[in-house]
Amino acid sequence: MTTRRAALALALAAPAIAQAQAGWRPTRAVRLIVPAAPGGSNDIVGRIVAEAASQILGQPIIIDNRAGAGSVIGSEAAARAPADGYTLLINSSLATVPAMVARMPYNTLTDFEGVAVAGFSPHLLVVNPRVEARSAQEFVALLRASPGRFNYASAGLGSGPHIGGLLFMSLMNVQAETVHYRGGGPGIAALVSGEAHFGTPTMASAIGQVRGGALRALAVLSGQRSPALPDVPNATEAGLPGVVHEEFFPIVAPKGTPPEVVAALGAAFRQAIQQSSARLNELTGVAPRAGFETNAQVMALVREGIETYTRILRAAGVQPE
């Protein structure tokens, strides 16, 4: 009889034991802040990964678009949110903004815990099809012949597209007017309509328009071609030596989120990223990489990014605003 009671007690306790072994799990919806308007790279990548992660965690992951100030508004909202595992942030500008913005309302390196990295992707040099240039070299010649005639689309102060445009213009010794938009999506819309002439958007936000002919890609700003756009030359092939600009997508939680919660979220998101890798690459040109399994590894990548972008921009004579 004692044995039967023990067996029954063990059977009743099995779900709780399994839950404990699995670690923390959310009991309600998780919010993933995207600090930009819908349609940009963070929005697209965030939605793909969140769909898979919600199935793994057993709770919905709701995308919360908080656009403005080059991602600072949404990032600050995430930094100030309760550190309970129910608010996360995905922001490819997390490492670029500190290199551009003099007064930050949060500390990128001390106000967040690293959860995962959704992947890496180069930026592109694109033009509106009405621009009279079929190659990067033709476009550089056009800019030099007509200084002040063209403008380029930024996704906000300190955003990846902003820094990419500054890097391109500095190294190629050309000039153009900068127009800041509230994220990558509005920037792409301006490029497609012809309101903006060129830009250095993320591959994730521009790949559909490039494939569809709404934008002309002159170069992949990388040392090698991208499998997602195999016919587009890399920076060196296009005659843009040194114009190499890559983004990555860190997913972070507010500082103080318990270690067991960060670990559980990290495990779920890494599994989701792997499950979504083929879709991410096909739809966005984003490729996951190994080596970002811990909070420390994710935040070390962010720190290295801040140092790299700061060095590049200062060498180009660009100071924080």
VOGU-3710 file (C-alpha; in Angstrom, 3 decimals, decimal comma):
1> mttrraalal> 0,000/0,000/0,000  2,813/2,362/0,887  4,448/1,590/-2,451  1,232/2,342/-4,327  0,792/5,652/-2,520  4,381/6,578/-3,260  3,919/5,731/-6,924  0,707/7,754/-7,071  2,373/10,720/-5,398  5,272/10,523/-7,854
11> alaapaiaqa> 2,883/10,401/-10,802  0,961/13,442/-9,545  4,210/15,316/-8,974  5,715/14,434/-12,358  4,493/17,577/-14,181  5,901/19,812/-11,445  9,194/17,915/-11,488  9,412/18,236/-15,262  8,668/21,938/-14,987  11,384/22,390/-12,386
21> qagwrptrav> 13,882/20,486/-14,486  12,983/22,597/-17,493  13,624/25,810/-15,538  11,623/29,011/-15,602  8,701/29,290/-18,007  6,419/32,284/-18,579  2,820/32,062/-17,415  1,571/34,933/-19,585  2,477/36,743/-22,795  6,006/38,078/-23,266
31> rlivpaapgg> 6,557/41,488/-24,875  9,327/41,889/-27,457  10,043/45,580/-28,015  11,110/46,540/-31,542  12,447/50,124/-31,314  11,428/51,016/-34,874  8,404/51,150/-37,133  7,027/47,968/-38,740  8,800/46,784/-41,883  12,391/47,347/-40,792
41> sndivgriva> 14,957/44,633/-40,166  14,407/44,383/-36,404  10,658/44,072/-36,953  10,999/41,358/-39,599  13,670/39,333/-37,789  11,906/39,791/-34,452  8,613/38,460/-35,795  10,215/35,407/-37,400  12,096/34,446/-34,234  9,214/35,323/-31,893
51> eaasqilgqp> 6,854/33,001/-33,761  9,097/30,000/-33,104  10,036/31,069/-29,565  6,392/31,442/-28,537  5,766/27,799/-29,455  8,772/26,693/-27,413  7,843/28,804/-24,372  4,144/28,001/-24,566  3,072/31,649/-24,381  2,474/34,347/-27,002
61> iiidnragag> 5,299/36,790/-27,753  3,778/40,143/-28,635  5,705/42,564/-30,856  5,636/46,096/-29,448  6,877/48,662/-32,006  8,306/51,715/-30,214  9,808/53,901/-32,931  11,738/57,138/-32,525  15,094/58,764/-31,815  17,086/56,184/-33,744
71> svigseaaar> 15,841/53,320/-31,504  16,539/55,182/-28,238  12,862/55,502/-27,234  12,144/51,785/-27,495  15,450/50,792/-25,936  14,874/53,089/-22,972  11,408/51,583/-22,481  12,995/48,130/-22,350  15,734/49,245/-19,955  13,126/50,720/-17,576
81> apadgytlli> 10,726/47,741/-17,747  10,332/45,316/-14,799  13,173/42,782/-14,772  10,860/39,772/-14,641  11,375/38,077/-18,009  8,217/39,469/-19,585  9,884/42,310/-21,520  12,645/41,816/-24,081  14,275/44,014/-26,724  15,674/43,224/-30,170
91> nsslatvpam> 17,797/46,064/-31,543  20,489/45,908/-34,207  21,354/49,532/-33,352  22,181/48,693/-29,740  25,920/48,962/-30,475  25,768/51,785/-33,012  23,759/54,379/-31,109  26,328/54,928/-28,300  28,918/55,767/-30,952  26,660/58,528/-32,323
101> varmpyntlt> 24,584/59,909/-29,445  26,380/62,045/-26,868  23,776/61,863/-24,103  22,107/58,494/-23,679  19,133/58,032/-21,320  20,370/54,518/-20,493  23,694/52,694/-20,355  23,858/50,071/-23,080  26,383/47,894/-21,260  25,023/48,071/-17,701
111> dfegvavagf> 21,240/48,307/-18,176  20,710/45,047/-20,084  21,219/41,296/-19,780  22,141/39,373/-22,941  19,646/36,697/-24,022  20,621/35,654/-27,575  21,813/36,901/-30,969  19,328/36,313/-33,781  22,013/36,499/-36,477  24,283/38,645/-38,633
121> sphllvvnpr> 23,771/40,351/-41,967  25,628/42,882/-44,137  24,117/46,176/-45,183  23,525/47,022/-48,843  24,205/50,053/-51,016  20,951/50,617/-52,906  19,526/53,311/-55,156  16,095/54,139/-56,478  15,895/52,637/-60,004  15,469/56,110/-61,479
131> vearsaqefv> 18,982/57,053/-60,363  21,240/56,961/-63,446  23,817/54,507/-62,148  24,088/50,786/-62,810  27,158/50,188/-60,649  28,688/51,532/-57,447  31,485/53,211/-59,383  29,010/54,952/-61,672  27,100/56,148/-58,636  30,227/57,474/-56,917
141> allraspgrf> 31,079/59,390/-60,103  27,523/60,777/-60,185  27,772/61,984/-56,579  31,129/63,638/-57,225  29,831/65,379/-60,318  26,729/66,700/-58,552  27,493/67,454/-54,885  24,332/68,293/-52,938  21,969/66,925/-55,574  21,267/63,602/-53,868
151> nyasaglgsg> 20,019/62,574/-50,446  20,175/59,307/-48,582  17,738/57,583/-46,223  18,784/57,031/-42,630  16,729/54,929/-40,208  17,385/57,487/-37,467  20,337/59,079/-35,723  22,891/56,411/-34,834  21,084/53,657/-36,708  22,967/51,148/-38,841
161> phiggllfms> 21,780/52,741/-42,116  22,889/56,146/-40,814  26,374/54,917/-39,972  26,597/52,993/-43,244  25,828/56,140/-45,213  28,404/58,164/-43,283  31,021/55,458/-43,789  30,302/55,257/-47,529  30,449/59,027/-48,021  33,587/59,448/-45,925
171> lmnvqaetvh> 35,617/56,707/-47,598  34,416/57,577/-51,099  34,838/61,342/-50,513  31,334/62,216/-51,678  28,554/64,373/-50,238  24,810/63,930/-49,875  22,072/65,229/-47,629  21,032/62,952/-44,767  17,302/62,447/-44,217  16,384/60,671/-40,964
181> yrgggpgiaa> 13,289/58,439/-40,945  11,591/56,698/-38,028  13,129/53,304/-38,710  14,181/51,067/-41,566  10,653/50,514/-42,904  9,877/54,200/-43,535  13,379/54,637/-44,960  12,787/51,849/-47,473  9,404/53,337/-48,395  11,125/56,657/-49,113
191> lvsgeahfgt> 13,703/54,928/-51,306  11,072/53,036/-53,269  8,987/56,178/-53,841  12,017/58,188/-54,939  11,775/60,624/-52,025  15,264/59,390/-51,091  17,842/58,625/-53,775  20,065/56,075/-52,066  20,711/54,352/-48,789  22,660/51,677/-46,974
201> ptmasaigqv> 19,757/49,710/-45,482  19,945/46,376/-43,784  19,558/43,409/-46,056  16,579/42,255/-43,991  14,590/45,422/-44,690  15,532/45,786/-48,377  15,904/42,285/-49,801  12,279/41,972/-50,937  12,372/45,286/-52,794  15,727/44,399/-54,399
211> rggalralav> 14,442/41,037/-55,595  11,255/42,651/-56,866  13,073/45,418/-58,748  11,770/48,303/-56,631  15,352/49,041/-55,550  18,672/48,501/-57,323  21,420/46,970/-55,197  24,881/48,199/-56,200  26,882/46,349/-53,556  26,720/44,091/-50,521
221> lsgqrspalp> 28,776/45,922/-47,888  30,751/42,850/-46,929  34,002/41,127/-47,767  32,115/38,395/-49,589  28,939/38,008/-51,596  25,742/37,002/-49,831  24,021/33,707/-50,726  20,749/35,597/-50,384  21,726/37,992/-53,245  24,418/36,051/-55,139
231> dvpnateagl> 24,451/38,356/-58,185  25,257/41,514/-56,206  29,013/42,263/-55,923  30,671/42,610/-52,540  32,310/45,882/-51,459  35,719/45,077/-52,935  34,289/43,819/-56,238  32,130/46,951/-56,466  35,140/49,247/-56,027  34,267/50,301/-52,464
241> pgvvheeffp> 37,331/49,192/-50,477  36,789/49,461/-46,741  33,057/50,142/-46,996  32,191/47,060/-44,963  29,222/47,359/-42,642  27,524/44,432/-40,923  24,667/44,375/-38,445  23,772/41,882/-35,754  20,561/41,405/-33,822  21,041/41,139/-30,048
251> ivapkgtppe> 18,051/40,159/-27,937  18,338/41,533/-24,405  16,372/41,802/-21,159  16,369/44,547/-18,506  19,262/44,481/-16,037  18,421/42,488/-12,934  16,369/39,826/-14,692  17,065/36,673/-12,614  19,820/34,430/-14,052  17,495/31,427/-14,283
261> vvaalgaafr> 15,010/33,508/-16,300  17,726/34,787/-18,645  19,005/31,213/-19,079  15,531/29,861/-19,874  14,771/32,643/-22,342  18,196/32,244/-23,922  17,713/28,505/-24,420  14,270/29,048/-25,960  15,383/31,828/-28,301  18,527/29,987/-29,417
271> qaiqqssarl> 16,383/26,962/-30,290  13,934/29,242/-32,111  16,755/30,909/-34,052  18,127/27,560/-35,174  14,679/26,352/-36,201  14,161/29,566/-38,174  17,638/29,781/-39,716  16,609/28,791/-43,250  13,657/31,192/-43,193  15,784/33,998/-41,755
281> neltgvapra> 18,375/33,608/-44,490  15,867/33,333/-47,306  13,640/36,228/-46,252  16,184/38,562/-44,657  19,726/37,475/-45,507  20,375/36,998/-41,774  22,561/34,052/-40,758  22,898/32,781/-37,161  26,338/32,085/-35,691  27,413/29,922/-32,788
291> gfetnaqvma> 29,203/31,275/-29,735  26,542/33,419/-28,064  25,112/31,019/-25,509  25,487/33,168/-22,383  24,624/36,620/-21,121  28,335/37,488/-20,997  28,949/36,403/-24,610  26,023/38,450/-25,939  27,048/41,571/-24,042  30,700/41,130/-25,050
301> lvregietyt> 29,570/41,252/-28,686  27,666/44,477/-27,993  30,723/45,971/-26,271  32,963/45,044/-29,213  30,429/46,585/-31,586  30,402/49,886/-29,693  34,207/49,993/-29,759  34,371/49,145/-33,466  31,729/51,656/-34,577  33,235/54,386/-32,394
311> rilraagvqp> 36,679/53,792/-33,900  35,340/53,832/-37,479  33,320/56,987/-37,001  36,040/58,936/-35,202  38,499/57,999/-37,942  35,976/59,369/-40,412  35,784/62,615/-38,437  32,268/61,995/-37,130  31,623/63,109/-33,538  28,626/62,193/-31,342
321> e> 25,680/64,570/-31,465
//
